[in-house]
Structure formats: C-alpha cells, structure tokens
Amino acid sequence: MERIKDYILLHLNIMLFSFTSVFSKLASNCLNRDGIRSLWLYIFLFLMLLNCFVYALAWQKVIKKFELNVAYANRSIYLIWSQVWAVAIFHENLTVRNIVGLLIVFAGVIIVSTQTGGKEGEKTV
C-alpha cells in the first residue's frame, strides 16, 4: 500500500509540473492579445515560476523513494498530462499520431517501472 501511495505522490507531482506549460501558454496568449502591459501576462508568469518552485521542492522529496531511472521514466507522463490540458483547456485537437506517441511513452514507463523495483536495493522481476 505504501508503494501505491509513493506512485500517487510521484504522479501528482508530475501533474503539478504539467501546469507550468498551461501557465506559459496562457501568458503567451495574453502577450499576443494584449501586449506587454497586460496584468494577466504577469500573473501567469508569476504562477508559472511559483509552480516550478513548488514542483522542485516536491520533486526532491518524492524521488528519494525511487531509483532515479524509475522516477525520470515516470516523469515522461508529463507528455500525457500536457495533451490532456491542451484538449481540455485550450480545445486543441488530439490526433491519431498524438495517441500512438502517448501509448508508446506509457508503455515505456510501464516497462521501466516493472523492470526495476522502484526503490534502491529492491529489485523485482
């Protein structure tokens, strides 16, 4: 049960990091629409930096529970979250190529996560 909790925390942290690209795109949209004097531009830039700061602190805590190759392989789930936000927030189209690419990434994460135990000293086959 503890292992499941660790993976949930890892993936919540990755999801948190994926919001950096959301704030970045919102800032870019504000810049393009309203120019450099837009208050929302600076709000989104601040949120982007704050999000990176919180993520960095949380990431340091969570990777202590995993081998680095497992933690970094799982970090590529960021691509899936980015696609979710692109479709849900920005109403972008999800193509077959996007889906195939995401499935390949997801399969790679599963392979790396199951080939290693997830914590140093623990190996599972």
N, C-alpha and C positions, 0 to 999 in steps of 0.2 A: 504494500500500500504506500509505503514511503517513496518507492521508486516512481510510482504513478504521480504522486504529489510533486516530485522533483521535475518530471517531464512537463507537468502542467505549468509549473512556475517558469520553466525554460521557454515554453511556447507563449505564455502570456508576455514574457519579456520580449520575445521576438515580435509579437503582435504590437506591443508598445513601440518598438523601434520602427515598425512599418508606418506609423503615423507621422514620422519625420517627412516622408515623401508626400503625404497628404498636405501637411502644413506648407511644404515647399511649393507644391503646385498651387495651393490657394494663394500664397504670396505672389507667385508668378502671375496668376490671373489678375490679382489686384494691381500689380505693377503695369501690366498690359492695358488694363481697363482704365485705371485712374492716375497712373503715373507715380512718380517717386514721392509725392506728397500725400499719398493715401495713408490714413491712420491704420487701416486694416492690414496694409503691407507690413508695417512694423509689428503689429500684434501677431501676425502669423510667423514672422521671422523670430520673434521672441519665443513663441510656442515651439517652434522648430528647435531652437537652441535649448530650451528648457527640457524638451522631450529627449534630446540627445544626452543631456546631463543626467537625467533620471535613469535613462537606459544604461548609461555607462556604469553608474553605481550598482544598479540591479544586476547587470551582466557579470560584474566582478563577484558578486555574492553567489550567483547561480552556477557559474562554471566551476566552482570549487567542488561541486557534486558530480562532475562528469569528466571523462577523459576529453582532452581538447579536440580530438578528431570527431568525437560524437557531438560535442557542443557546436562546433563550427559546421558540421554537416547539417545539423538541425537548423542552423541559422539560415540556410538557404530556403527554408519555409517562408522566409520574408517575401520571396517572389510570389508565393500563393496569396499571402495577405495583401500584397500590392495590387494584384489583379482583382481581388475581392473589393478593395476600396475603389479601384478605377471604375469598376462596373457599378457598385452601389452608390458611390458619392458623385462621381463625375460622369456617369452614364455612358462610359466608353463601351465599345463592342469587344466581346470575347470571341476570338476566332478559334478554329479547329487547331491551328498551329499553336496558339497560346495554351490550349488544353493539353495537347500532346507534350509540349515542353514542360508544363507543370507536372504532368504524370511522370515524366522521366525524372524530374527533380525529386518528387515524392518517393519514387522507387529507390533512388539513390540514398535518400535519407533513411529509409527503412533498412536497406542493406547494411549501411554503415552502423546504424543503431543496433541491429541484431547481431552483427559480426563481433562487436565489442560489448563488453558488459555495461558500459556507461559510466563506471567509476573505477578509478585506478586500483589495480590489484584484483579486480573482479573480472573474470572472463567467462562469457557464456558461449556456447556453440550452437 
